[in-house]
């Protein structure tokens, strides 16, 4: 969808927007540093998924700027809006570096994450305009994710049906050719 954006100036963290957020969506700030994300992480070298919240449809929550996640996430999530989905390509020095994160992430691995910023919230004890509005917004995001998943499943089903129909046509042509071949031989 969007162009690739070099967030660090050294190509250490590259962001590509997969789905735009609504223009009036919230972004993480000093007042809203707690974020909830939905993500899938893959190894760039092999494409192997090493971590995901998609399997159990959970969200991962953390506070930006506290060092509780890889540097790439602290950098990239600050540039996102609630509802946005982005593909983040993270060089090792912005991810797990030369140590890796055994056993799933090898040393010096470039990682690719597809991240959805689900919510940003104030720290506990801070106030947010309306908890019920936030809850309704989160429910709407969940509904949108479920609709997107259903649409993906429907597309997959249509592709499989098209493949089966194509295979049946090919099989019918082959059967027809077999029948023609026998008929010509008998006529001579």
C-alpha positions in Angstrom: 0.0 0.0 0.0 2.5 2.6 1.2 6.1 3.2 0.3 8.8 1.9 2.5 9.9 4.4 5.2 13.4 4.2 6.7 12.7 5.1 10.3 16.3 5.1 11.5 18.2 6.6 8.6 20.4 3.6 8.3 17.8 1.1 7.0 17.8 -0.5 10.5 14.0 -0.3 10.7 12.0 -0.1 7.6 8.2 0.4 7.8 5.7 -0.2 5.1 2.0 0.5 5.8 -0.2 -2.4 5.0 -3.4 -0.8 6.2 -3.9 2.9 7.0 -5.6 4.0 10.2 -8.5 6.4 10.2 -7.2 10.0 10.0 -8.5 10.9 13.5 -7.0 7.7 15.1 -4.9 8.1 18.2 -1.1 7.7 18.3 1.1 6.7 21.2 2.2 9.8 23.2 3.8 10.6 26.6 0.2 10.6 27.9 -0.7 7.4 26.1 2.5 5.2 26.3 0.8 1.8 26.9 0.2 0.1 23.6 -1.7 -3.1 22.7 -0.5 -4.8 19.5 -1.4 -7.8 17.4 1.6 -9.2 15.5 3.3 -12.0 13.6 7.1 -12.2 13.5 9.0 -14.1 10.9 12.7 -14.7 10.2 13.6 -12.7 7.0 16.1 -15.5 5.9 13.6 -18.4 6.0 10.2 -16.9 6.3 9.6 -19.0 9.4 7.1 -17.6 11.9 8.8 -17.5 15.3 6.1 -15.6 17.3 2.5 -14.6 16.8 -0.6 -13.4 18.6 -2.8 -14.6 15.7 -3.0 -18.2 16.8 -4.8 -17.4 20.1 -6.1 -14.0 18.9 -4.6 -12.2 21.9 -2.9 -8.8 22.1 0.5 -8.1 23.5 0.7 -5.0 25.8 3.8 -3.0 26.8 4.9 0.5 27.6 6.9 2.4 24.9 10.4 3.6 25.9 10.9 1.2 28.8 13.2 -1.3 27.0 10.7 -4.1 27.4 10.7 -4.8 23.6 13.2 -4.7 20.8 14.4 -1.2 19.8 12.7 -1.5 16.4 9.3 -1.7 18.1 10.0 1.3 20.4 10.9 3.3 17.3 8.2 2.1 14.9 5.2 2.0 17.2 5.7 5.7 18.0 5.0 6.4 14.3 1.8 4.3 14.1 -1.9 5.2 14.7 -4.5 2.9 16.3 -5.9 0.6 13.6 -2.8 0.9 11.4 -1.1 -2.3 10.2 2.5 -2.1 9.2 5.2 -4.4 8.0 8.4 -3.8 9.9 11.8 -5.1 8.7 14.2 -5.0 11.6 18.0 -5.4 11.2 19.7 -7.4 14.0 21.1 -4.3 15.7 17.5 -3.1 16.3 16.2 -6.5 17.2 18.1 -9.3 19.1 21.6 -8.5 17.8 24.4 -11.0 17.9 22.8 -12.9 20.9 19.6 -13.7 19.1 16.7 -15.0 21.2 17.3 -18.8 21.5 15.8 -21.1 20.5 13.5 -19.2 18.1 15.6 -16.3 16.8 19.2 -17.1 15.7 22.1 -14.7 16.2 22.3 -11.7 13.8 18.8 -12.3 12.4 16.9 -9.8 10.4 13.2 -10.0 11.5 10.0 -9.1 9.7 6.9 -8.2 11.8 3.4 -7.5 10.7 2.1 -5.3 13.5 -1.3 -3.9 14.2 -1.6 -1.1 16.7 -4.8 -2.1 18.5 -4.9 0.6 21.2 -2.8 3.1 23.1 -3.7 3.9 26.7 -2.5 6.0 29.7 -0.5 4.5 32.5 -2.5 3.0 35.3 -3.8 5.8 37.5 -4.0 8.3 34.6 -7.4 9.1 33.3 -8.8 8.5 29.9 -11.8 10.4 28.5 -14.2 7.5 28.5 -13.4 3.9 29.3 -16.7 2.8 27.6 -15.7 4.7 24.4 -12.3 2.9 24.4 -14.0 -0.5 25.0 -16.4 0.2 22.2 -13.5 1.1 19.9 -11.6 -2.0 20.8 -14.7 -4.1 20.1 -15.0 -2.4 16.7 -11.4 -3.2 15.9 -11.9 -6.8 16.9 -15.0 -7.0 14.7 -13.0 -5.5 11.8 -10.2 -8.1 12.3 -12.8 -10.9 12.3 -14.4 -9.6 9.1 -11.0 -9.3 7.5 -10.2 -12.9 8.5 -13.5 -14.1 7.2 -12.9 -12.3 3.9 -9.4 -13.9 3.6 -11.0 -17.3 4.3 -13.6 -16.7 1.6 -10.9 -15.7 -0.9 -9.0 -18.9 -0.1 -12.1 -21.0 -0.6 -12.7 -19.3 -4.0 -9.1 -20.0 -5.1 -9.4 -23.6 -4.1 -12.7 -24.0 -5.9 -11.1 -22.4 -9.0 -8.2 -24.7 -8.8 -10.5 -27.7 -8.5 -12.6 -26.5 -11.5 -9.4 -26.0 -13.6 -8.2 -29.5 -12.7 -11.5 -31.0 -13.6 -11.4 -29.2 -17.0 -7.9 -30.5 -17.7 -9.0 -34.0 -16.6 -12.0 -33.9 -18.9 -9.8 -32.7 -21.9 -7.4 -35.6 -21.2 -10.2 -38.1 -21.1 -11.6 -36.7 -24.3 -8.2 -37.0 -26.0 -7.9 -40.6 -24.8 -11.2 -41.4 -26.3 -10.3 -39.7 -29.6 -7.0 -41.6 -29.9 -8.8 -45.0 -29.6 -11.4 -44.1 -32.2 -8.8 -43.1 -34.8 -6.9 -46.3 -34.4 -10.0 -48.5 -34.9 -11.0 -46.7 -38.1 -7.8 -47.7 -40.0 
